[in-house]
Amino acid sequence: MDETPDPVDIDMDFASYHSSVTAKANTLHYERTYVVRKVELPADRATEFRKLESGILADERGTAVLKKQ
């Protein structure tokens, strides 16, 4: 394994998202946890929701770089 995405840790009062990537014994392990604490938010909190959403989307686009041995 040459490169793995950085872990993500976003924790807000209405939701949290955590992810990590590890390599063990020639196996790549992705772990992601998304917890929703509040289903509805007032419109004035849309900016906070977009921050969470963009963090998740950026994490999903992350890539691991494998190197041939």
Secondary structure, 3 states (H helix, E strand, C coil): CCECCCCEEEECCCEEEEEEEEEECCEEEEEEEEEECCCCCCHHHHHHHHHHHHHHHHHHCCCCECCCC
